[in-house]
C-alpha cells in the first residue's frame, strides 16, 4: 500500500492478489464484492474508489490529514 498526502487528501494505491477461483466469481458477478472488501480493509468512511482491477486499486480520501 502506498499513501500520498496532498493538502489533507490521501491518494491510496493498493496492490493485492486474487486467487483463480475468486477471479472467476468476480468475472461472473462483477467487482462489487471486491470493492466492499477493500473499503472495509481501508476503514475510511469517506474513501472513494477511483480505479479497481484484479491486482490493484486506487482510492482517494478527503480530509485524511489535518494541517497544524
GICORRA-V874807 format. One line per field, one symbol per residue. phi: phi as a letter, one per 30 degrees, with the letter a starting at -180 (. if undefined). burial: I if it has 16 or more other ideal C-beta (glycine too) atoms within 10 Angstrom, else O. Layout:
phi: ???
burial: ???
This chain:
phi: .bbbcbhicccccbcabbddddedddddcjcdddedddddddicdcdbdcabbdbaabbbbdhdbcdc
burial: OOOOOOOOOIOIOIOOOOOOOOOOOOOOOOOOOIOOOIIOOIOIOOIOOOOIOOOOIOIIIOOIOOOO
